[in-house]
Amino acid sequence: MDMNKLIILLALHLFVNSMYSQTNRWKVSGKIYYNTYHLRDTISGVAMNEISILYFGIDGSLYRSYEAMQGLAAFQKWKESGYIGPNPGFGRGTRDLYYVNPNKKEVARVRDFFIGGDLLSKANYIMPEPMESFNWNITTQTKKIGDFICQMATGNCRGRLYTVWFCNDIPFSAGPWKLAGLPGLILEAEDSKKQVIFRFNRIEYPITEF
C-alpha cells in the first residue's frame, strides 16, 4: 500500500471510525498518551499544553493531538444535531498529524483541513517530509516510568538537544512528533531548554484493535 493511501486510511479510521475490511486495517500494536508542552513563541511566552496520542505498530506510527480528536467527535455530534449553537470542536488541539516509518525512511505531515465535515478528502493535504537524523547517543542510565524500565538517549535535531527515555521491552522504533530511530518506544522526551516536553500519561499495550 502506498504511503498516501495508508495515511488517508489511518486518519479517516482514527477520526470518524470508518469501517474497513481486515486486510486494509493498519496493524496497530499499541497507543500511548503524552502530556505535551510546546513553547511556541519565546518572546511572548505563548505555549501549548495538551494531551497527544501516538499509535504505533510494525508499519510505523501516527502521532496527533488527542484533544483535536475529541474536538472532531464533538463536531460530528454538533453536525448530527443540525448545527445548533456554536461549533464545540472549533480550535481544539493541534491540527497536524505525523506519520513516521523508520524502516522505510518515510515521514509525512498531514494537515487536518477540516471543511464541511469532509476530512482529508484530497491527497495534497499530505506533505512528505525528510526523515530527521538525531544521531542518538544511547547511555546506560535508566529510570522507571509507569511500570516500565526505560533507558536514556540524547540526540540533536534542528538545533535542539533532546533527552529521551525509551523502553526496550516495547520494541517499536517510535515516539512523539518525529522522534524515532531507537530500539524501543519513547515514553518521555524533552529538549535541553525545556521548550518542548512530552511526559508519559498512560499506555495501552498490547491492543488488538483501535
SERO-4910 file (N, C-alpha, C, O; in steps of 0.05 Angstrom, whole numbers):
BEGIN
 pado doro    nc1    nc2    nc3   cac1   cac2   cac3    cc1    cc2    cc3    oc1    oc2    oc3
  Met    A     17    -24      0      0      0      0     18     25      0     36     27     16
  Asp    A     12     44    -18     29     68    -19     24     86      5      3     83     18
  Met    A     43    103     11     42    119     36     17    137     37      5    139     58
  Asn    A     10    150     15    -13    168     15    -39    153     22    -55    163     39
  Lys    A    -43    129     10    -67    114     16    -67    105     45    -87    105     58
  Leu    A    -43     96     55    -41     87     83    -49    109    102    -64    105    121
  Ile    A    -38    133     98    -43    155    116    -73    163    115    -84    169    136
  Ile    A    -84    164     92   -113    171     90   -130    151    105   -148    158    120
  Leu    A   -124    125    101   -139    104    115   -135    107    145   -154    105    161
  Leu    A   -110    113    154   -105    117    182   -121    140    193   -136    137    213
  Ala    A   -119    163    180   -132    187    190   -162    184    191   -175    191    211
  Leu    A   -174    174    169   -203    171    168   -212    151    189   -233    156    202
  His    A   -198    130    193   -206    110    213   -204    121    241   -223    117    257
  Leu    A   -183    135    247   -179    146    274   -199    167    280   -208    170    303
  Phe    A   -207    184    260   -224    207    266   -253    201    264   -268    210    282
  Val    A   -262    187    244   -291    184    241   -300    155    244   -323    148    238
  Asn    A   -281    138    253   -288    110    258   -300     95    234   -318     79    236
  Ser    A   -289    102    210   -298     88    186   -290     59    188   -269     52    199
  Met    A   -306     41    177   -300     13    179   -288      4    152   -299      9    131
  Tyr    A   -266    -10    155   -252    -22    131   -250    -52    135   -252    -62    157
  Ser    A   -245    -66    114   -240    -94    116   -215    -99    131   -198    -82    133
  Gln    A   -212   -123    142   -189   -130    159   -163   -128    143   -142   -122    154
  Thr    A   -164   -132    116   -139   -130    100   -130   -102     97   -106    -97     91
  Asn    A   -147    -82    101   -140    -54     98   -133    -41    124   -125    -18    125
  Arg    A   -138    -54    146   -133    -42    172   -103    -40    177    -88    -59    171
  Trp    A    -95    -18    189    -67    -15    197    -63    -32    222    -80    -32    240
  Lys    A    -41    -46    223    -36    -64    245    -24    -48    269      0    -44    271
  Val    A    -41    -39    286    -33    -23    309    -28    -42    333    -45    -58    340
  Ser    A     -4    -39    345      3    -56    367     -4    -43    394     -8    -56    414
  Gly    A     -4    -16    395    -10     -2    420    -13     28    415     -9     38    393
  Lys    A    -21     41    436    -23     70    435    -15     82    462    -20     71    483
  Ile    A     -1    104    460     10    117    484      1    147    484      0    160    463
  Tyr    A     -6    157    507    -14    184    511      8    200    525     21    190    543
  Tyr    A     12    225    516     32    242    528     19    268    537      1    279    524
  Asn    A     29    279    559     23    306    567     44    323    552     68    322    558
  Thr    A     35    340    534     52    353    515     53    383    520     33    396    524
  Tyr    A     77    394    520     82    423    524    100    433    502    120    420    496
  His    A     93    455    490    109    467    469    108    497    471     87    510    468
  Leu    A    131    509    477    133    538    478    135    548    449    156    546    436
  Arg    A    114    559    439    112    567    411    126    593    405    137    597    383
  Asp    A    126    611    424    138    638    420    154    645    445    142    650    466
  Thr    A    180    646    442    197    652    466    196    681    474    203    687    497
  Ile    A    186    698    457    184    727    464    158    732    479    159    745    500
  Ser    A    136    723    468    110    728    481    104    708    503     87    712    520
  Gly    A    118    685    502    112    664    522     88    647    515     79    631    532
  Val    A     78    650    491     54    634    483     62    604    481     81    597    468
  Ala    A     48    588    496     54    559    497     29    542    493      7    551    497
  Met    A     33    518    485     12    499    481     15    476    501     36    465    505
  Asn    A     -7    470    515     -8    448    533    -32    430    524    -54    440    522
  Glu    A    -27    405    519    -49    388    511    -40    359    514    -17    353    520
  Ile    A    -59    341    511    -54    312    511    -51    303    482    -69    310    465
  Ser    A    -30    289    475    -27    279    448    -26    248    450    -24    236    471
  Ile    A    -29    236    427    -31    207    426    -14    196    403    -13    208    381
  Leu    A     -1    173    408     15    160    387      5    132    384      4    116    403
  Tyr    A     -3    125    359    -10     98    352     15     85    339     27     98    322
  Phe    A     23     62    348     48     50    338     44     21    331     28      7    343
  Gly    A     59     12    311     57    -16    302     80    -22    283     98     -5    280
  Ile    A     80    -45    271    102    -53    253    103    -36    228    124    -35    215
  Asp    A     81    -23    220     81     -7    196     88     22    201     85     39    183
  Gly    A     96     29    225    103     56    232     86     67    254     74     52    270
  Ser    A     84     93    256     69    106    278     54    130    267     62    142    247
  Leu    A     33    137    281     17    161    274     14    177    300      3    167    320
  Tyr    A     23    202    299     22    219    323      3    243    318      4    255    296
  Arg    A    -13    249    337    -31    272    334    -42    282    361    -37    269    382
  Ser    A    -56    304    361    -68    315    385    -93    299    392   -111    296    376
  Tyr    A    -94    289    417   -117    275    426   -140    294    430   -163    287    425
  Glu    A   -134    319    437   -155    339    441   -168    347    415   -192    353    414
  Ala    A   -152    346    393   -163    352    367   -182    329    359   -203    334    346
  Met    A   -175    305    366   -193    282    360   -220    286    375   -241    280    364
  Gln    A   -218    294    401   -242    299    416   -259    322    404   -283    321    404
  Gly    A   -244    342    393   -258    364    380   -273    355    356   -295    365    350
  Leu    A   -261    337    341   -274    326    317   -299    310    325   -320    312    312
  Ala    A   -297    295    346   -320    279    356   -343    298    364   -366    293    358
  Ala    A   -335    320    377   -355    340    386   -368    353    361   -392    358    361
  Phe    A   -352    358    340   -363    369    316   -383    350    303   -404    359    293
  Gln    A   -376    325    302   -394    305    290   -421    305    304   -442    304    291
  Lys    A   -421    306    330   -446    307    345   -462    332    340   -486    332    337
  Trp    A   -447    354    338   -459    380    332   -471    380    304   -493    391    300
  Lys    A   -458    368    285   -468    366    258   -493    349    257   -513    356    244
  Glu    A   -493    327    272   -517    310    273   -540    323    286   -563    316    281
  Ser    A   -535    342    304   -556    356    318   -569    378    301   -589    390    309
  Gly    A   -558    383    277   -569    404    260   -555    430    263   -568    451    258
  Tyr    A   -530    430    272   -514    455    275   -528    475    294   -531    498    288
  Ile    A   -536    465    318   -549    482    338   -527    494    356   -512    480    369
  Gly    A   -526    521    356   -506    534    373   -479    535    360   -476    526    337
  Pro    A   -458    545    374   -431    547    363   -418    520    361   -425    501    375
  Asn    A   -399    517    343   -385    492    338   -368    486    363   -349    501    368
  Pro    A   -374    464    378   -358    458    402   -331    447    396   -314    445    415
  Gly    A   -325    440    371   -299    428    365   -280    448    353   -256    442    349
  Phe    A   -289    473    348   -272    492    334   -248    500    351   -250    507    375
  Gly    A   -224    498    339   -200    508    352   -188    490    373   -170    498    388
  Arg    A   -198    466    376   -189    448    397   -165    431    387   -168    416    368
  Gly    A   -142    434    400   -119    417    394   -104    425    369   -114    440    352
  Thr    A    -79    415    367    -62    419    345    -72    403    321    -80    380    324
  Arg    A    -72    416    297    -85    404    274    -68    385    258    -79    369    242
  Asp    A    -42    385    261    -25    368    245    -22    340    256    -22    336    281
  Leu    A    -19    321    238    -12    293    245     16    287    233     24    299    214
  Tyr    A     29    267    246     55    259    235     55    228    232     51    214    252
  Tyr    A     61    219    208     65    191    203     94    186    199    107    200    183
  Val    A    105    166    213    134    160    212    138    130    209    126    114    224
  Asn    A    154    123    189    162     95    186    192     94    183    202     97    161
  Pro    A    207     90    205    236     90    204    248     69    185    268     73    173
  Asn    A    234     46    184    245     24    167    246     31    138    264     24    123
  Lys    A    226     46    129    224     55    101    234     83     97    233     94     74
  Lys    A    243     96    118    252    124    117    230    142    106    235    161     91
  Glu    A    205    137    115    182    153    107    172    170    129    169    161    152
  Val    A    168    196    123    156    215    142    136    232    126    141    239    104
  Ala    A    113    237    138     94    255    125     79    271    147     72    260    168
  Arg    A     74    296    141     57    313    158     30    315    144     28    321    120
  Val    A      9    309    159    -18    310    148    -32    334    160    -36    335    185
  Arg    A    -39    353    144    -53    377    153    -83    371    154    -95    364    133
  Asp    A    -95    375    177   -123    369    181   -139    393    171   -146    411    186
  Phe    A   -144    394    144   -162    414    133   -191    404    137   -199    385    123
  Phe    A   -205    415    154   -230    404    164   -252    423    155   -261    441    170
  Ile    A   -262    418    131   -282    437    119   -307    422    113   -308    402     98
  Gly    A   -329    431    125   -355    419    119   -357    390    128   -375    376    119
  Gly    A   -340    382    146   -341    355    156   -327    334    139   -325    311    146
  Asp    A   -315    343    116   -300    325     99   -271    327    106   -258    347    100
  Leu    A   -261    306    118   -233    306    128   -214    292    109   -220    269    100
  Leu    A   -193    305    102   -172    293     85   -184    281     59   -178    258     52
  Ser    A   -200    297     46   -213    287     21   -194    289     -3   -201    277    -24
  Lys    A   -172    303     -1   -153    305    -23   -125    297    -14   -116    303      8
  Ala    A   -111    283    -33    -84    273    -26    -64    296    -22    -44    291     -9
  Asn    A    -69    320    -33    -50    341    -30    -49    353     -2    -34    371      4
  Tyr    A    -66    342     16    -65    350     44    -42    336     58    -35    342     81
  Ile    A    -30    316     44     -8    300     56     19    312     45     23    313     21
  Met    A     36    319     64     61    333     57     85    316     65     92    316     89
  Pro    A     98    301     47    122    286     54    143    304     65    147    326     55
  Glu    A    158    294     85    180    310     97    204    292     99    201    267     99
  Pro    A    228    303    101    252    287    104    253    273    131    243    283    151
  Met    A    265    250    131    270    235    156    291    250    172    313    255    162
  Glu    A    284    257    197    303    271    214    326    252    224    321    229    229
  Ser    A    350    263    226    372    248    236    380    259    264    389    281    266
  Phe    A    376    242    284    381    251    311    408    242    321    418    253    341
  Asn    A    421    224    307    447    214    316    447    207    346    463    218    362
  Trp    A    430    189    353    425    182    381    450    172    395    465    155    383
  Asn    A    454    181    419    475    170    437    460    156    459    449    169    477
  Ile    A    461    129    459    447    114    479    465    110    504    488    101    501
  Thr    A    455    117    527    470    116    552    462     91    568    444     76    560
  Thr    A    475     87    590    468     64    607    449     73    630    441     56    646
  Gln    A    443     98    631    425    109    652    397     99    648    386     99    626
  Thr    A    384     91    670    357     81    668    339     94    690    349    104    710
  Lys    A    313     93    685    294    101    705    267     88    699    262     79    677
  Lys    A    250     86    720    224     73    716    203     94    710    201    115    724
  Ile    A    188     89    688    166    106    680    141     89    679    140     70    663
  Gly    A    122     95    696     99     77    698    109     50    708    122     48    729
  Asp    A    102     29    693    110      2    700    135     -7    684    141    -31    684
  Phe    A    147     11    670    168      4    651    196     15    658    198     38    667
  Ile    A    216     -1    655    244      8    658    253     20    632    252      6    611
  Cys    A    261     45    633    269     59    608    299     66    609    311     69    630
  Gln    A    310     69    585    338     76    582    340    104    569    324    111    552
  Met    A    360    119    577    363    146    567    380    147    542    399    132    538
  Ala    A    372    165    524    388    171    499    386    201    494    367    214    502
  Thr    A    406    212    481    406    240    474    411    243    444    425    226    432
  Gly    A    400    264    432    404    268    403    398    296    396    382    310    409
  Asn    A    410    305    374    406    333    364    388    333    339    390    315    322
  Cys    A    371    353    338    354    356    314    345    386    312    334    396    331
  Arg    A    351    398    290    342    425    284    351    445    306    336    462    314
  Gly    A    375    441    316    386    459    336    377    453    364    384    468    383
  Arg    A    362    432    368    353    425    395    367    399    404    371    381    388
  Leu    A    375    398    429    386    374    441    364    361    457    354    372    477
  Tyr    A    356    337    448    335    322    462    346    301    480    366    287    474
  Thr    A    333    298    503    338    275    521    312    259    521    291    269    527
  Val    A    315    233    515    291    216    514    295    191    530    318    183    536
  Trp    A    273    180    538    273    155    553    257    134    538    233    138    533
  Phe    A    270    113    530    256     92    513    257     66    528    273     60    545
  Cys    A    238     49    520    234     23    533    240      0    514    226     -4    494
  Asn    A    261    -15    520    268    -38    503    247    -60    503    246    -76    485
  Asp    A    231    -61    525    210    -82    527    186    -76    508    169    -93    505
  Ile    A    186    -52    497    165    -45    477    180    -40    451    186    -17    444
  Pro    A    187    -61    436    207    -60    414    196    -47    388    196    -60    367
  Phe    A    188    -22    390    179     -7    366    194     19    365    196     34    385
  Ser    A    206     25    342    222     49    339    204     72    333    200     81    310
  Ala    A    192     83    354    171    104    351    172    122    375    183    116    396
  Gly    A    160    146    372    159    165    393    142    189    385    133    190    362
  Pro    A    138    208    403    122    231    396    135    248    374    159    248    370
  Trp    A    117    263    360    126    280    337    141    263    317    130    243    308
  Lys    A    166    269    311    182    253    292    206    240    307    225    231    294
  Leu    A    204    238    333    226    225    348    224    195    344    204    182    351
  Ala    A    245    184    332    245    155    326    274    147    321    292    163    322
  Gly    A    277    121    316    304    111    309    318     97    332    341     90    329
  Leu    A    304     92    354    315     78    377    303     49    378    283     44    365
  Pro    A    316     31    392    307      3    392    283     -2    410    276    -25    415
  Gly    A    270     19    419    246     16    436    229     41    435    238     62    426
  Leu    A    204     39    445    185     61    444    194     83    464    203     78    486
  Ile    A    193    108    455    200    131    472    176    138    489    154    144    479
  Leu    A    180    137    516    158    143    535    159    172    544    138    183    551
  Glu    A    182    184    544    185    212    552    207    225    536    226    212    527
  Ala    A    205    252    532    225    267    518    223    296    524    202    306    530
  Glu    A    246    310    523    246    339    526    272    350    514    292    336    513
  Asp    A    270    375    506    295    388    496    309    401    519    298    405    540
  Ser    A    334    409    515    351    419    536    341    445    548    347    452    571
  Lys    A    326    461    532    315    486    542    287    483    553    274    503    562
  Lys    A    277    458    553    250    452    563    229    469    549    209    477    561
  Gln    A    233    473    523    213    486    507    194    467    493    172    474    485
  Val    A    203    442    491    187    420    480    189    397    500    210    386    505
  Ile    A    166    388    511    166    367    531    143    348    525    120    356    520
  Phe    A    150    322    527    130    301    525    132    283    550    152    270    554
  Arg    A    112    284    567    112    268    591     92    245    588     70    248    577
  Phe    A    100    222    599     84    198    598     58    203    613     58    212    636
  Asn    A     36    196    600      9    198    613     -2    170    618     -7    163    641
  Arg    A     -5    154    598    -14    127    601     -9    112    574     -4    124    554
  Ile    A    -10     86    576     -5     69    552    -25     46    551    -33     35    572
  Glu    A    -32     38    527    -48     14    523    -32     -4    504    -30      1    480
  Tyr    A    -21    -25    516     -3    -43    500     -2    -70    514      2    -71    538
  Pro    A     -6    -92    499    -14    -92    470    -44    -88    467    -59    -92    486
  Ile    A    -52    -80    443    -80    -79    436    -84    -94    410    -66    -97    395
  Thr    A   -108   -103    406   -114   -119    382   -129   -102    361   -130   -109    337
  Glu    A   -142    -80    369   -156    -63    350   -158    -35    362   -154    -31    386
  Phe    A   -165    -16    345   -168     11    355   -192     25    343   -197     48    349
***
